[in-house]
Amino acid sequence: MLQDIKIILFDLDNTLFPFEFYWERATKETFYRFSLTKHLPFDEFFTYYQHYDHYFWKLHHEGHISLDEVRQQRLIYALKHFDQHISMEEADIYFREFFSYLIHLLKPDEEVNVFLRELKKTYKIGIITNGKASEQRSKLEKLCLYEVFTEEEIFISEETGFEKPQLEAFHLPLLQYGMEHAQAVFVGDSWNNDVVGAINAGMSAIWINPKCNKQPSEHKPLFVTENIMTLKDRWVSLQNAECRSLE
């Protein structure tokens, strides 16, 4: 199963680091710092904010609205429940404060980075991530992932022109590395963007699934695991099993 793999490609957010954990912390901190929200009940606000975040992200994935509109509209609509009406410009200011604090909170996980360096001794590795280049690069820098990945090993959708789950987003790194689809595995947390996208592109996939969600379709990942470090344990055990089978 693993003997044919020559390249391992990773998603970034919620795969190489727990983005959702930091997102929630930064959202709460920004809420209490921002003049238009700090007087509101946080738990009620956060319920609405999460609802509209999921709603507008779905519209974005379907190609109906931009990433900037997701960030504006989730706040605008959440605040309407409190009879607060803000402009898109004010929503942009809120997001900039939020993102600045999120980057401030990020901490490198040396255990993850050591694992990635170990993989790199045996495999080609890379990152395919959707998002704005400046934002994704800020995360990579704060997480010390530039000490693991070179510029040539990082593929950001704003720079490549292709977003996962577009096939081209997965094929571009393989062309650069000179690898066949069957030699690649993609590791990510999004079922549609990462798992389905990679499998449709001819790769294997590993699903990072910390909440033990049910598989939404019949696509079959190589395996499912809780996080990047449980992936390490599973990978090593599969490698050892394959070695024993060849003896």
Secondary structure, DSSP 8 states (H G I E B T S, - for coil): --TT--EEEE--BTTTB-HHHHHHHHHHHHHHHSTTTTTS-HHHHHHHHHHHHHHHHHHHHTTSS-HHHHHHHHHHHHHHTTT----HHHHHHHHHHHHHHHHHH----HHHHHHHHHHHTTSEEEEEE-S-HHHHHHHHHHTTGGGTS-GGGEEEHHHHS--TTSHHHHHHHHHHHT--GGGEEEEES-IIIIIIHHHHTT-EEEEE-TT----SSS---SEEESSHHHHHHHHHHHHHHHHHHT-
